[in-house]
Amino acid sequence: MIDLLPIRTQPTTASRLASVDFDHLEFGKAFSDHMFAVDFHNGEWQEAQIVPYGDMAVSPANSALHYGQAIFEGMKAYHQTDGGVALFRPLDNWARMNASAERMCMPTIPEELFMQGLRELLKLDAAWVPSAPGSSLYIRPFMFATDGFIGVRPSDSYRFMIFTCPVGLYFNKPLRVRFEQKYVRSAEGGAGYAKNAGNYGAAMYPTKLAQNEGYNQLIWTDASQHQYVEESGTMNAIFVIDGKVVTPALSTSILDGVTRRSVLQLARDMGLVVEERKLGSREVMDALAAGKLDEAFGVGTAATIAPIATIGYEGQDYDLPELPANAFSKRVTAALDAIRTGEGADVHNWMVRI
């Protein structure tokens, strides 16, 4: 990798590391000491810097606040069995962030800038990477428009940043979910495949309604017929039906999840049949009634793999069978954990050492 000009680094003089209870981490609440930042002006990226984590000043007319030009990624770094630190599939996140940037009329980020910023930030905050089973350092790259301008047009200036936070498990028990057949997360031809902030803001109200009914998340369905599975909350949805691993095919309304890719690859490695296709809610419920729905789970960077215990459909709740010890979701979770911590063979070269 070709290095850029040196990243200007201002180490903190007051680390907050000692104040963090690593035995009781709440997801997304403890932030590491430093953050990476670089601005885009006059058609090019400016000098990159790493500074102490803290607030920033933006114009009240900041165009991201008014017109939604904001994108992000979610990725993780893991403590290795030999004491080192490694990233999981970072170039996949870089490529997806650039796909989001193009969809939102934002500048793309050079690979060297993305990767060098990550490396230098993680080297500086390596002590923040937790080592307990199930824990990791969550990484949030994001970019937003910075023009102070009121007018519906793409901004001329942007800021790309990365901060990190040590996290434990996102969900600590199997999920209760229900099919959403009124509200829409995204439609074909929209921006559902991009990780832009507006996708998540629009999903909050129907999710809150479901949570008020005792569900953890929704299973989103298609915008036109409300019959075909799209995603589960903020995760991709995967089902094991009659021994086959089935998941909705990617489209412009479904996010190309890095964890989804990894789980499907490991399923193929295990010799399982994988089907990426249209999957109707009725097919899922018929399979459950016939005893052929072996497993259902969400997959994503934050949760990794989140088993589903109950599915709500047309006003009724239906419980899934308890998972046996050799359930696919358990085996693939163990396989991913082994790869990410360096205990297992990384045959697909997913890990990048820091």
C-alpha positions as a Markdown table, in Angstrom:
| # | Residue | x | y | z |
|---|---|---|---|---|
| 1 | Met | 0.0 | 0.0 | 0.0 |
| 2 | Ile | 1.3 | 3.5 | -0.9 |
| 3 | Asp | 1.3 | 5.8 | 2.1 |
| 4 | Leu | -0.1 | 9.3 | 1.8 |
| 5 | Leu | 1.5 | 12.3 | 3.3 |
| 6 | Pro | 1.8 | 11.9 | 7.0 |
| 7 | Ile | -1.5 | 12.2 | 8.9 |
| 8 | Arg | -1.2 | 15.1 | 11.4 |
| 9 | Thr | -1.9 | 13.6 | 14.8 |
| 10 | Gln | -2.8 | 15.3 | 18.0 |
| 11 | Pro | -2.8 | 12.7 | 20.8 |
| 12 | Thr | -5.1 | 13.3 | 23.7 |
| 13 | Thr | -3.7 | 14.6 | 27.0 |
| 14 | Ala | -6.6 | 13.1 | 29.0 |
| 15 | Ser | -7.4 | 9.5 | 28.1 |
| 16 | Arg | -10.8 | 8.2 | 29.2 |
| 17 | Leu | -9.8 | 4.6 | 28.9 |
| 18 | Ala | -9.5 | 4.0 | 32.7 |
| 19 | Ser | -13.1 | 5.1 | 33.2 |
| 20 | Val | -14.6 | 2.4 | 30.9 |
| 21 | Asp | -16.1 | -0.7 | 32.5 |
| 22 | Phe | -15.0 | -3.3 | 29.8 |
| 23 | Asp | -17.0 | -6.0 | 31.7 |
| 24 | His | -20.3 | -4.2 | 31.1 |
| 25 | Leu | -20.1 | -2.5 | 27.7 |
| 26 | Glu | -23.3 | -0.9 | 26.4 |
| 27 | Phe | -23.4 | -0.8 | 22.6 |
| 28 | Gly | -22.5 | 2.6 | 21.2 |
| 29 | Lys | -22.1 | 4.5 | 24.5 |
| 30 | Ala | -18.3 | 4.5 | 25.2 |
| 31 | Phe | -16.2 | 6.2 | 22.6 |
| 32 | Ser | -12.4 | 5.8 | 22.2 |
| 33 | Asp | -10.0 | 8.7 | 22.7 |
| 34 | His | -9.4 | 9.8 | 19.1 |
| 35 | Met | -11.1 | 10.3 | 15.7 |
| 36 | Phe | -9.9 | 10.7 | 12.2 |
| 37 | Ala | -11.1 | 13.6 | 10.0 |
| 38 | Val | -10.4 | 14.9 | 6.5 |
| 39 | Asp | -12.2 | 17.6 | 4.5 |
| 40 | Phe | -13.1 | 17.7 | 0.8 |
| 41 | His | -12.8 | 21.2 | -0.7 |
| 42 | Asn | -12.2 | 22.5 | -4.2 |
| 43 | Gly | -12.6 | 19.1 | -5.8 |
| 44 | Glu | -9.9 | 17.3 | -3.7 |
| 45 | Trp | -9.3 | 15.8 | -0.3 |
| 46 | Gln | -7.3 | 18.0 | 2.1 |
| 47 | Glu | -4.8 | 17.2 | 4.8 |
| 48 | Ala | -6.0 | 14.3 | 7.1 |
| 49 | Gln | -5.7 | 14.5 | 10.8 |
| 50 | Ile | -6.3 | 12.5 | 14.0 |
| 51 | Val | -7.6 | 14.5 | 17.0 |
| 52 | Pro | -9.1 | 13.8 | 20.4 |
| 53 | Tyr | -12.7 | 12.7 | 20.2 |
| 54 | Gly | -15.0 | 15.6 | 20.8 |
| 55 | Asp | -17.8 | 17.8 | 19.5 |
| 56 | Met | -17.5 | 19.8 | 16.2 |
| 57 | Ala | -19.0 | 23.1 | 15.1 |
| 58 | Val | -21.2 | 23.2 | 12.0 |
| 59 | Ser | -23.2 | 25.9 | 10.4 |
| 60 | Pro | -27.0 | 26.1 | 11.1 |
| 61 | Ala | -27.3 | 26.1 | 7.3 |
| 62 | Asn | -25.3 | 22.8 | 7.0 |
| 63 | Ser | -26.8 | 21.2 | 4.0 |
| 64 | Ala | -26.5 | 17.6 | 5.4 |
| 65 | Leu | -28.9 | 18.7 | 8.2 |
| 66 | His | -31.5 | 20.1 | 5.7 |
| 67 | Tyr | -31.1 | 17.8 | 2.7 |
| 68 | Gly | -29.8 | 14.5 | 4.0 |
| 69 | Gln | -26.4 | 14.1 | 2.4 |
| 70 | Ala | -25.0 | 11.9 | 5.0 |
| 71 | Ile | -23.7 | 8.3 | 4.8 |
| 72 | Phe | -21.9 | 5.8 | 7.1 |
| 73 | Glu | -20.5 | 2.4 | 7.5 |
| 74 | Gly | -20.3 | -0.1 | 10.3 |
| 75 | Met | -17.3 | -2.4 | 10.8 |
| 76 | Lys | -15.3 | -4.0 | 13.5 |
| 77 | Ala | -11.8 | -4.7 | 14.7 |
| 78 | Tyr | -11.0 | -7.8 | 16.9 |
| 79 | His | -8.5 | -8.7 | 19.5 |
| 80 | Gln | -6.3 | -11.6 | 18.2 |
| 81 | Thr | -5.2 | -14.6 | 20.2 |
| 82 | Asp | -1.6 | -13.5 | 19.8 |
| 83 | Gly | -2.4 | -10.1 | 21.3 |
| 84 | Gly | -2.6 | -8.2 | 18.0 |
| 85 | Val | -5.5 | -6.4 | 16.4 |
| 86 | Ala | -7.2 | -7.1 | 13.0 |
| 87 | Leu | -10.0 | -5.7 | 10.9 |
| 88 | Phe | -12.7 | -7.8 | 9.3 |
| 89 | Arg | -13.1 | -7.3 | 5.6 |
| 90 | Pro | -12.4 | -3.5 | 5.6 |
| 91 | Leu | -12.1 | -3.2 | 1.8 |
| 92 | Asp | -15.7 | -4.4 | 1.5 |
| 93 | Asn | -16.8 | -1.6 | 3.7 |
| 94 | Trp | -14.7 | 0.9 | 1.8 |
| 95 | Ala | -16.3 | -0.3 | -1.5 |
| 96 | Arg | -19.8 | -0.1 | -0.1 |
| 97 | Met | -19.2 | 3.4 | 1.3 |
| 98 | Asn | -18.2 | 4.6 | -2.1 |
| 99 | Ala | -21.3 | 3.0 | -3.6 |
| 100 | Ser | -23.3 | 4.9 | -1.1 |
| 101 | Ala | -21.4 | 8.1 | -1.9 |
| 102 | Glu | -22.1 | 7.8 | -5.6 |
| 103 | Arg | -25.8 | 7.3 | -4.9 |
| 104 | Met | -25.9 | 10.4 | -2.7 |
| 105 | Cys | -23.9 | 12.6 | -5.1 |
| 106 | Met | -20.9 | 12.7 | -2.8 |
| 107 | Pro | -17.2 | 12.3 | -3.6 |
| 108 | Thr | -15.6 | 8.8 | -3.4 |
| 109 | Ile | -12.9 | 8.1 | -0.9 |
| 110 | Pro | -9.5 | 6.8 | -2.2 |
| 111 | Glu | -8.6 | 3.4 | -0.8 |
| 112 | Glu | -5.3 | 4.7 | 0.6 |
| 113 | Leu | -7.0 | 7.5 | 2.5 |
| 114 | Phe | -9.6 | 5.1 | 4.0 |
| 115 | Met | -7.2 | 2.4 | 5.0 |
| 116 | Gln | -4.4 | 4.6 | 6.2 |
| 117 | Gly | -6.8 | 6.6 | 8.3 |
| 118 | Leu | -8.2 | 3.3 | 9.8 |
| 119 | Arg | -4.7 | 1.9 | 10.5 |
| 120 | Glu | -3.3 | 5.0 | 12.2 |
| 121 | Leu | -6.5 | 5.5 | 14.3 |
| 122 | Leu | -6.5 | 1.9 | 15.5 |
| 123 | Lys | -2.8 | 1.9 | 16.2 |
| 124 | Leu | -3.3 | 5.0 | 18.4 |
| 125 | Asp | -6.3 | 3.5 | 20.2 |
| 126 | Ala | -5.3 | -0.2 | 20.2 |
| 127 | Ala | -5.8 | -0.4 | 24.0 |
| 128 | Trp | -9.5 | 0.3 | 23.4 |
| 129 | Val | -10.0 | -3.1 | 21.6 |
| 130 | Pro | -11.7 | -5.3 | 24.1 |
| 131 | Ser | -10.6 | -8.9 | 24.5 |
| 132 | Ala | -13.6 | -10.6 | 26.2 |
| 133 | Pro | -15.5 | -13.2 | 24.2 |
| 134 | Gly | -18.2 | -11.6 | 22.0 |
| 135 | Ser | -16.7 | -8.2 | 22.3 |
| 136 | Ser | -15.0 | -6.0 | 19.6 |
| 137 | Leu | -14.1 | -2.5 | 18.6 |
| 138 | Tyr | -17.0 | -1.1 | 16.6 |
| 139 | Ile | -15.8 | 1.4 | 13.9 |
| 140 | Arg | -18.0 | 4.1 | 12.4 |
| 141 | Pro | -16.7 | 5.7 | 9.2 |
| 142 | Phe | -19.1 | 8.4 | 8.0 |
| 143 | Met | -19.3 | 11.4 | 5.6 |
| 144 | Phe | -21.6 | 14.4 | 5.5 |
| 145 | Ala | -22.0 | 17.6 | 3.5 |
| 146 | Thr | -20.5 | 20.7 | 5.0 |
| 147 | Asp | -21.7 | 23.6 | 2.8 |
| 148 | Gly | -23.5 | 26.3 | 4.7 |
| 149 | Phe | -26.1 | 26.8 | 2.0 |
| 150 | Ile | -29.9 | 26.6 | 1.7 |
| 151 | Gly | -30.8 | 25.1 | -1.6 |
| 152 | Val | -31.5 | 21.7 | -2.9 |
| 153 | Arg | -28.3 | 20.7 | -4.7 |
| 154 | Pro | -25.3 | 18.5 | -3.9 |
| 155 | Ser | -22.9 | 20.2 | -1.5 |
| 156 | Asp | -19.5 | 21.3 | -2.8 |
| 157 | Ser | -17.7 | 20.4 | 0.4 |
| 158 | Tyr | -17.7 | 17.3 | 2.7 |
| 159 | Arg | -16.1 | 15.9 | 5.8 |
| 160 | Phe | -15.1 | 12.2 | 6.1 |
| 161 | Met | -14.5 | 11.0 | 9.7 |
| 162 | Ile | -14.0 | 7.7 | 11.6 |
| 163 | Phe | -14.5 | 7.1 | 15.3 |
| 164 | Thr | -14.6 | 3.9 | 17.3 |
| 165 | Cys | -16.2 | 2.4 | 20.4 |
| 166 | Pro | -15.7 | -0.8 | 22.3 |
| 167 | Val | -18.8 | -3.0 | 22.3 |
| 168 | Gly | -20.2 | -6.2 | 23.7 |
| 169 | Leu | -23.2 | -8.2 | 22.3 |
| 170 | Tyr | -25.9 | -6.2 | 20.6 |
| 171 | Phe | -28.7 | -8.6 | 21.5 |
| 172 | Asn | -28.4 | -10.9 | 24.5 |
| 173 | Lys | -31.4 | -13.2 | 23.7 |
| 174 | Pro | -33.3 | -14.5 | 20.6 |
| 175 | Leu | -35.5 | -11.9 | 18.9 |
| 176 | Arg | -39.2 | -11.4 | 18.7 |
| 177 | Val | -40.0 | -10.0 | 15.2 |
| 178 | Arg | -43.1 | -9.4 | 13.1 |
| 179 | Phe | -43.7 | -8.9 | 9.4 |
| 180 | Glu | -44.3 | -5.2 | 8.5 |
| 181 | Gln | -47.0 | -5.0 | 5.9 |
| 182 | Lys | -48.0 | -1.4 | 6.0 |
| 183 | Tyr | -44.9 | 0.8 | 6.3 |
| 184 | Val | -42.0 | 0.8 | 3.8 |
| 185 | Arg | -38.2 | 0.9 | 4.5 |
| 186 | Ser | -37.2 | 1.3 | 0.9 |
| 187 | Ala | -38.6 | 0.8 | -2.6 |
| 188 | Glu | -37.0 | -0.5 | -5.8 |
| 189 | Gly | -35.1 | 2.3 | -7.5 |
| 190 | Gly | -34.6 | 4.1 | -4.1 |
| 191 | Ala | -31.6 | 4.3 | -1.9 |
| 192 | Gly | -32.2 | 1.2 | 0.3 |
| 193 | Tyr | -28.9 | -0.4 | -0.8 |
| 194 | Ala | -27.0 | 2.7 | 0.4 |
| 195 | Lys | -26.1 | 3.3 | 4.0 |
| 196 | Asn | -27.5 | 6.8 | 4.0 |
| 197 | Ala | -28.8 | 8.4 | 7.2 |
| 198 | Gly | -32.4 | 9.0 | 5.9 |
| 199 | Asn | -33.0 | 5.2 | 5.4 |
| 200 | Tyr | -32.7 | 4.7 | 9.2 |
| 201 | Gly | -34.6 | 7.8 | 10.2 |
| 202 | Ala | -37.6 | 6.8 | 8.2 |
| 203 | Ala | -37.6 | 3.3 | 9.8 |
| 204 | Met | -37.8 | 4.5 | 13.3 |
| 205 | Tyr | -41.5 | 5.2 | 13.6 |
| 206 | Pro | -42.8 | 1.7 | 12.4 |
| 207 | Thr | -40.0 | 0.1 | 14.5 |
| 208 | Lys | -41.2 | 2.0 | 17.5 |
| 209 | Leu | -44.8 | 0.8 | 16.9 |
| 210 | Ala | -43.6 | -2.8 | 16.8 |
| 211 | Gln | -41.5 | -2.4 | 19.9 |
| 212 | Asn | -44.5 | -1.0 | 21.7 |
| 213 | Glu | -46.2 | -4.3 | 20.8 |
| 214 | Gly | -43.4 | -6.3 | 22.4 |
| 215 | Tyr | -41.3 | -7.0 | 19.3 |
| 216 | Asn | -37.6 | -6.3 | 19.0 |
| 217 | Gln | -37.5 | -5.7 | 15.3 |
| 218 | Leu | -39.5 | -5.9 | 12.1 |
| 219 | Ile | -39.2 | -8.1 | 9.0 |
| 220 | Trp | -39.5 | -5.5 | 6.3 |
| 221 | Thr | -41.4 | -6.5 | 3.1 |
| 222 | Asp | -41.4 | -5.1 | -0.4 |
| 223 | Ala | -43.0 | -1.7 | -1.1 |
| 224 | Ser | -45.4 | -2.8 | -3.8 |
| 225 | Gln | -47.1 | -6.0 | -2.5 |
| 226 | His | -45.9 | -6.1 | 1.1 |
| 227 | Gln | -45.4 | -9.9 | 0.6 |
| 228 | Tyr | -41.7 | -10.5 | -0.1 |
| 229 | Val | -39.0 | -10.4 | 2.6 |
| 230 | Glu | -36.5 | -7.7 | 2.4 |
| 231 | Glu | -34.5 | -7.1 | 5.6 |
| 232 | Ser | -35.0 | -7.7 | 9.4 |
| 233 | Gly | -34.7 | -4.4 | 11.2 |
| 234 | Thr | -31.2 | -3.1 | 10.4 |
| 235 | Met | -30.0 | -6.6 | 9.4 |
| 236 | Asn | -30.2 | -8.9 | 6.4 |
| 237 | Ala | -32.6 | -11.8 | 7.0 |
| 238 | Ile | -31.6 | -15.4 | 6.5 |
| 239 | Phe | -33.8 | -18.5 | 6.8 |
| 240 | Val | -33.0 | -22.3 | 6.9 |
| 241 | Ile | -35.8 | -24.0 | 5.1 |
| 242 | Asp | -35.8 | -27.8 | 4.8 |
| 243 | Gly | -32.0 | -27.8 | 5.2 |
| 244 | Lys | -31.4 | -25.0 | 2.6 |
| 245 | Val | -30.0 | -21.5 | 3.5 |
| 246 | Val | -32.5 | -19.1 | 1.9 |
| 247 | Thr | -32.2 | -15.3 | 1.8 |
| 248 | Pro | -33.7 | -12.5 | -0.4 |
| 249 | Ala | -31.7 | -11.7 | -3.5 |
| 250 | Leu | -30.0 | -8.3 | -3.4 |
| 251 | Ser | -31.7 | -5.4 | -5.1 |
| 252 | Thr | -31.7 | -1.6 | -5.0 |
| 253 | Ser | -33.9 | -1.8 | -1.9 |
| 254 | Ile | -31.7 | -4.3 | 0.1 |
| 255 | Leu | -28.3 | -3.6 | 1.6 |
| 256 | Asp | -25.4 | -5.7 | 0.5 |
| 257 | Gly | -24.4 | -6.8 | 4.0 |
| 258 | Val | -20.8 | -7.8 | 4.6 |
| 259 | Thr | -21.9 | -10.2 | 7.3 |
| 260 | Arg | -24.5 | -11.6 | 4.9 |
| 261 | Arg | -21.8 | -12.3 | 2.3 |
| 262 | Ser | -19.6 | -13.9 | 4.9 |
| 263 | Val | -22.4 | -16.2 | 6.2 |
| 264 | Leu | -23.4 | -17.3 | 2.7 |
| 265 | Gln | -19.8 | -18.1 | 1.8 |
| 266 | Leu | -19.3 | -20.1 | 5.0 |
| 267 | Ala | -22.6 | -22.0 | 4.3 |
| 268 | Arg | -21.3 | -23.0 | 0.9 |
| 269 | Asp | -18.0 | -24.0 | 2.5 |
| 270 | Met | -20.0 | -26.3 | 4.8 |
| 271 | Gly | -21.6 | -27.9 | 1.8 |
| 272 | Leu | -25.1 | -26.4 | 2.3 |
| 273 | Val | -27.4 | -25.3 | -0.5 |
| 274 | Val | -27.7 | -21.5 | -0.7 |
| 275 | Glu | -30.6 | -19.8 | -2.4 |
| 276 | Glu | -30.6 | -16.1 | -3.0 |
| 277 | Arg | -34.1 | -15.4 | -4.4 |
| 278 | Lys | -37.5 | -13.9 | -3.8 |
| 279 | Leu | -38.9 | -15.2 | -0.5 |
| 280 | Gly | -42.5 | -14.5 | 0.4 |
| 281 | Ser | -43.8 | -14.1 | 3.9 |
| 282 | Arg | -46.4 | -16.8 | 3.1 |
| 283 | Glu | -43.7 | -19.2 | 2.1 |
| 284 | Val | -41.9 | -18.6 | 5.5 |
| 285 | Met | -45.1 | -19.1 | 7.5 |
| 286 | Asp | -46.1 | -22.2 | 5.5 |
| 287 | Ala | -42.6 | -23.7 | 6.1 |
| 288 | Leu | -43.0 | -23.0 | 9.8 |
| 289 | Ala | -46.4 | -24.6 | 9.9 |
| 290 | Ala | -45.1 | -27.7 | 8.1 |
| 291 | Gly | -42.1 | -28.1 | 10.4 |
| 292 | Lys | -39.7 | -27.2 | 7.7 |
| 293 | Leu | -38.5 | -23.8 | 9.0 |
| 294 | Asp | -35.4 | -24.9 | 10.8 |
| 295 | Glu | -34.0 | -21.5 | 11.7 |
| 296 | Ala | -34.5 | -17.7 | 11.1 |
| 297 | Phe | -31.9 | -15.1 | 12.0 |
| 298 | Gly | -30.7 | -11.6 | 11.2 |
| 299 | Val | -27.1 | -10.9 | 10.2 |
| 300 | Gly | -25.3 | -7.6 | 10.4 |
| 301 | Thr | -22.1 | -6.0 | 11.7 |
| 302 | Ala | -23.5 | -4.8 | 15.0 |
| 303 | Ala | -25.4 | -7.9 | 16.0 |
| 304 | Thr | -23.3 | -10.4 | 13.9 |
| 305 | Ile | -26.0 | -13.2 | 14.0 |
| 306 | Ala | -29.2 | -12.7 | 15.9 |
| 307 | Pro | -31.5 | -15.8 | 16.1 |
| 308 | Ile | -35.2 | -15.2 | 15.8 |
| 309 | Ala | -37.4 | -17.0 | 18.3 |
| 310 | Thr | -40.9 | -15.7 | 17.4 |
| 311 | Ile | -42.4 | -14.3 | 14.2 |
| 312 | Gly | -45.6 | -12.2 | 14.3 |
| 313 | Tyr | -47.8 | -12.5 | 11.2 |
| 314 | Glu | -51.3 | -11.1 | 10.5 |
| 315 | Gly | -51.9 | -10.5 | 14.2 |
| 316 | Gln | -50.7 | -13.9 | 15.5 |
| 317 | Asp | -47.3 | -14.9 | 17.0 |
| 318 | Tyr | -45.6 | -18.1 | 16.0 |
| 319 | Asp | -42.7 | -19.7 | 17.9 |
| 320 | Leu | -39.8 | -21.3 | 16.0 |
| 321 | Pro | -38.4 | -24.6 | 17.3 |
| 322 | Glu | -35.5 | -24.4 | 19.8 |
| 323 | Leu | -32.2 | -24.6 | 18.1 |
| 324 | Pro | -30.2 | -27.8 | 18.4 |
| 325 | Ala | -26.5 | -27.8 | 19.2 |
| 326 | Asn | -25.6 | -28.3 | 15.5 |
| 327 | Ala | -27.9 | -25.5 | 14.2 |
| 328 | Phe | -26.4 | -23.7 | 11.2 |
| 329 | Ser | -26.6 | -20.3 | 13.0 |
| 330 | Lys | -24.6 | -21.7 | 15.9 |
| 331 | Arg | -21.9 | -23.3 | 13.7 |
| 332 | Val | -21.5 | -20.3 | 11.5 |
| 333 | Thr | -21.3 | -18.0 | 14.5 |
| 334 | Ala | -18.5 | -20.2 | 15.9 |
| 335 | Ala | -16.7 | -20.2 | 12.5 |
| 336 | Leu | -16.9 | -16.4 | 12.2 |
| 337 | Asp | -15.7 | -15.9 | 15.8 |
| 338 | Ala | -12.7 | -18.2 | 15.1 |
| 339 | Ile | -11.7 | -16.4 | 11.9 |
| 340 | Arg | -12.1 | -12.9 | 13.5 |
| 341 | Thr | -10.0 | -13.7 | 16.6 |
| 342 | Gly | -7.3 | -15.6 | 14.7 |
| 343 | Glu | -8.2 | -19.0 | 16.2 |
| 344 | Gly | -9.4 | -20.4 | 12.9 |
| 345 | Ala | -7.9 | -20.5 | 9.4 |
| 346 | Asp | -8.7 | -17.4 | 7.4 |
| 347 | Val | -9.0 | -19.2 | 4.0 |
| 348 | His | -10.7 | -16.3 | 2.3 |
| 349 | Asn | -8.2 | -13.7 | 3.5 |
| 350 | Trp | -10.9 | -11.6 | 5.2 |
| 351 | Met | -8.7 | -10.3 | 8.1 |
| 352 | Val | -6.4 | -7.3 | 7.8 |
| 353 | Arg | -3.8 | -6.9 | 10.6 |
| 354 | Ile | -3.2 | -3.5 | 12.0 |
